[in-house]
Amino acid sequence: MSATDGWWSVPELITHGSVAFLLKALNRRPWTPLFLAGTVLPDLLARVPGSVLVEVHDRIHPLPEALLYAPEVAHLPAGIVLWSLAFSFLFPEKDRLAICWNLLAGGLLHILLDLMQRHEGAAYTLFFPFHHDPFQFGWFGTEATVLFAPVLAVLAVVTWRVRRGPRPL
């Protein structure tokens, strides 16, 4: 079992969040927290409920296979569009468009970063529900996030401190 197996991967979430923060730091645009949220929500909305359903299926009561895989839609572009729109309606009307775009951009960044990984036995059906052929770039293994995470996290923290400027003691 690798460090990235299980419900969700802490190194992968750190990697996604750090890359998102660094991109936002480059352009100094507002809504950074929502852009960051967009990068971690695909895993949280797909993997956590999916893992819970599998546990219920294995330990309590068998569930239909379609139900076990239903949360995975949140980890695909079609699902990202839907939850970005849905979450934006939790905010005041004047902010909804900016919030939706930042969540959507963060979610799509998440997918782009995941596509760079080589997933054994599974890839992404990017154009679901219209096209079902899997795709991935496969440039490095999923375990590489364990190596990238600390470096990207330190770089993000240093960038945040520099952007914030000196603070009095």
C-alpha positions in Angstrom: 0.0 0.0 0.0 1.4 3.4 -1.0 1.1 6.7 0.9 -1.5 7.8 -1.6 -3.9 4.9 -1.1 -7.1 5.1 1.0 -9.8 7.7 1.3 -7.7 10.6 0.1 -4.1 11.5 0.0 -2.8 14.1 2.3 0.3 14.6 0.1 -1.9 15.0 -2.9 -4.1 17.5 -1.2 -1.0 19.5 -0.1 0.4 19.4 -3.6 -2.9 20.5 -5.2 -3.4 23.3 -2.6 0.2 24.5 -2.9 0.2 24.7 -6.7 -3.1 26.5 -6.5 -1.8 29.0 -4.0 1.4 29.6 -6.1 -0.7 30.3 -9.2 -2.9 32.7 -7.3 0.2 34.4 -5.9 1.5 35.0 -9.4 -1.5 36.9 -10.6 -2.6 38.4 -7.2 -6.3 38.0 -8.0 -8.9 37.8 -5.2 -10.8 34.8 -4.0 -7.7 32.7 -3.2 -9.5 30.6 -0.5 -12.2 29.5 -3.0 -9.7 28.7 -5.7 -7.8 26.6 -3.1 -11.1 24.9 -2.1 -11.8 24.1 -5.7 -8.5 22.2 -5.9 -9.3 19.9 -2.9 -13.1 19.5 -3.3 -12.9 16.9 -6.1 -11.2 14.5 -3.8 -13.3 15.3 -0.8 -16.6 15.2 -2.6 -15.8 12.0 -4.5 -13.4 10.0 -2.4 -14.8 10.5 1.1 -18.4 9.6 0.3 -17.2 6.8 -2.0 -15.1 5.3 0.8 -18.0 5.5 3.3 -20.4 3.8 0.8 -17.8 1.0 0.2 -17.5 0.5 4.0 -21.3 0.3 4.3 -21.4 -2.1 1.4 -18.6 -4.3 2.8 -19.5 -4.2 6.5 -23.2 -3.5 6.9 -25.4 -4.1 3.9 -24.7 -4.7 0.1 -25.4 -1.6 -2.0 -26.0 -1.4 -5.8 -22.7 -1.0 -7.7 -24.0 2.2 -9.4 -24.4 3.8 -6.0 -20.9 2.9 -5.0 -19.4 4.7 -7.9 -21.9 7.7 -8.0 -19.7 10.1 -6.0 -16.9 9.7 -8.6 -18.8 12.1 -10.8 -17.7 14.9 -8.4 -14.1 14.2 -9.6 -14.9 14.6 -13.3 -15.2 17.9 -15.2 -19.0 17.5 -15.5 -19.3 17.1 -11.7 -16.9 20.0 -11.1 -19.1 22.3 -13.1 -22.2 21.2 -11.2 -20.8 21.5 -7.7 -19.1 24.8 -8.6 -22.5 26.2 -9.6 -24.3 24.7 -6.6 -21.8 26.0 -4.0 -21.8 29.5 -5.6 -25.5 29.7 -4.7 -24.6 29.6 -1.0 -23.1 33.1 -1.4 -24.6 36.5 -2.0 -25.7 37.1 -5.6 -23.2 39.8 -6.3 -20.3 37.3 -5.6 -21.7 34.2 -7.2 -20.0 34.5 -10.6 -16.5 35.1 -9.2 -17.0 32.3 -6.7 -18.2 29.9 -9.3 -15.3 30.7 -11.6 -12.8 30.3 -8.8 -14.2 26.9 -7.7 -14.4 25.8 -11.3 -10.8 26.9 -12.1 -9.5 25.2 -8.9 -11.4 22.0 -9.8 -10.1 22.0 -13.3 -6.5 22.6 -12.0 -7.0 19.5 -9.8 -8.0 17.4 -12.8 -5.0 18.7 -14.8 -2.6 17.8 -11.9 -4.2 14.4 -11.6 -3.9 13.8 -15.3 -0.1 14.2 -15.0 -0.1 11.1 -12.8 0.1 7.5 -13.9 -2.8 5.6 -12.3 -2.6 1.8 -12.4 -5.7 0.3 -13.8 -7.7 3.5 -14.0 -7.6 6.8 -15.8 -10.1 9.7 -16.2 -13.2 9.7 -18.4 -12.9 13.4 -19.0 -15.9 13.8 -21.2 -18.3 11.8 -19.2 -21.3 11.4 -19.8 -20.7 12.0 -23.5 -17.5 9.9 -24.0 -16.2 7.1 -21.9 -12.7 6.5 -23.1 -10.1 6.9 -20.3 -7.3 9.4 -20.5 -4.1 10.3 -18.6 -0.7 11.8 -19.4 1.0 9.4 -17.0 4.2 11.4 -16.6 4.9 10.2 -13.0 3.4 7.8 -10.5 0.9 8.8 -7.9 3.5 8.2 -5.2 5.5 11.1 -6.5 3.2 13.5 -4.6 4.8 12.3 -1.4 8.1 13.8 -2.7 6.6 16.9 -4.2 4.3 17.9 -1.3 7.0 19.1 1.2 8.8 21.1 -1.5 5.6 22.7 -2.8 4.3 23.4 0.7 7.5 25.2 1.8 7.5 27.2 -1.5 3.9 28.1 -0.9 4.5 29.2 2.7 7.5 31.3 1.7 5.5 32.9 -1.1 2.7 33.7 1.3 5.1 35.3 3.8 6.7 37.4 1.1 3.3 38.4 -0.3 2.1 39.4 3.1 5.2 41.5 3.7 7.0 42.1 7.0 4.9 42.1 10.1 5.9 43.8 13.4 6.9 41.4 16.2 
